[in-house]
Amino acid sequence: MLVVPAAVAQNDAQGEISIPENIRLFAENNPNVRRATAVVNGSVVTGTDVDHRLALILAANENKVSEEERARLRLQVLRNLIDETLQIQAAQAADIQVKQEEVDQTYARVAAQNFGQNPGAMDAYLERVGSSPASLKRQIRGELSWQRLLSRNVAPFINVSEDEVREVMNRLEAAKGTDEYRIGEIYLAATQEDQQQVLENARRIVDQLRKGGSFVAYARQYSQASTAAVGGDLGWIRLAQLPSELAEAARDLNTGQLVGPVPVPGGLSIIYMIDRRKVLTADPRDAVLALKQISISFPSSTSEAQATAKARNFAQAMATAKGCGAVDEVAAKLGAQVVANDQVRARDLPGPLQNAVLSLNVGETSPPFGSIDDGVRVLMLCGRDDPASASGPNFDQVMSQIEDDRINKRAQMYLRDLRRDAVIEYN
């Protein structure tokens, strides 16, 4: 919260905030930075709450975080918990209740997606990294509460006409064959007064992401857009749907690349290219492949030169195999292992390998790949089912996308108002 000198008159909520150019701080103690607990409209956010939520971020980044970054993350986590508390309170004030069994069911689905087991496996993981099931369940409760509040207080007042939807669909058809992008965004709100501080924070986030930090984890904890709940994923969009600043920055990104911070109206954005494809055009990477993987391992004492020579000889021998029916016999002579899978989606392969495999004819093998530790392997293409022609989103899907975009914008304003009216004490 910004403290305004008493001499500055504020006649309305949108009054101008005036700060002298040369200021002197009369105290060093800043409760927002130094202390971890807060009371938000009477609800307590404890230091343990902050520790447990921070542990999730650190685990997502394999604890490769400097002390300075850890302190900044801690402050951001506190802010996120305050927002989460405000969202839960707002839902309760609107008589919206999220039952514990609903939270538990969502928790169980998350556990199944990440561990393929019962929730007990995730309980153990969370405790091992220094977090807790209660912390994640609180986050789930906050997200469910906020979604239902928006469904009641925002969504019913979002109007999208049939003409708007048809206009978008016509533009899609006209854009057939052009590029479409799946982009992740971390949006940080900034005012003229705190622009420099937010910029420095954004640069630190980018630095951590370039060092291997999880974009989804940072988006969930940092982004102030409603897409934070889904890891910042904006879904499939065309550049024309983005603010011009982001469209220009994203235009030349390849899959897996990052750019930012990019100044946008109201703040800064960091964007990540998750994927890209052609509008209303079948993507070759959606092909389902039947593959055989043939692999050999290296003795522990193998040198780089020896591994390279052995990989070359292995590739040459595999090139003599006349199709998938004969590959097992050739592999047996080399002492190689063969694994078959006829349900491999091309896009699930590593990027460089996608192009190599998609260029193969049936019975041909990929270039050798691997490492001294993992051995060398090749993939032989045994069959390929190409995707059907893309038909594009239907009327209802386009309408839903427009509605979601407008709800997201209203949600940001809603949360801003909750922050403005909140009574927050730092202990």
Secondary structure, DSSP 8 states (H G I E B T S, - for coil): -----TTS---STT------SS---S----HHHH---EEETTEEE-HHHHHHHHHHHHHHTTT---HHHHHHHHHHHHHHHHHHHHHHHHHHHTT----HHHHHHHHHHHHHHHHSS-HHHHHHHHHHTT--HHHHHHHHHHHHHHHHHHHHHTGGG----HHHHHHHHHHHHHTTTSEEEEEEEEEEE--TTTHHHHHHHHHHHHHHHHTT--HHHHHHHH--SGGGGGTTEEEEE-GGGS-HHHHHHHTT--TT-EEEEEEETTEEEEEEEEEEEETTS--GGG-EEEEEEEEE---TT--HHHHHHHHHHHHHHHTT--SHHHHHHHHHHHT-EEEEEEEEEGGGS-HHHHHHHHT--TT-B---EEETTTEEEEEEEEEEE---------HHHHHHHHHHHHHHHHHHHHHHHHHHH--EEE-
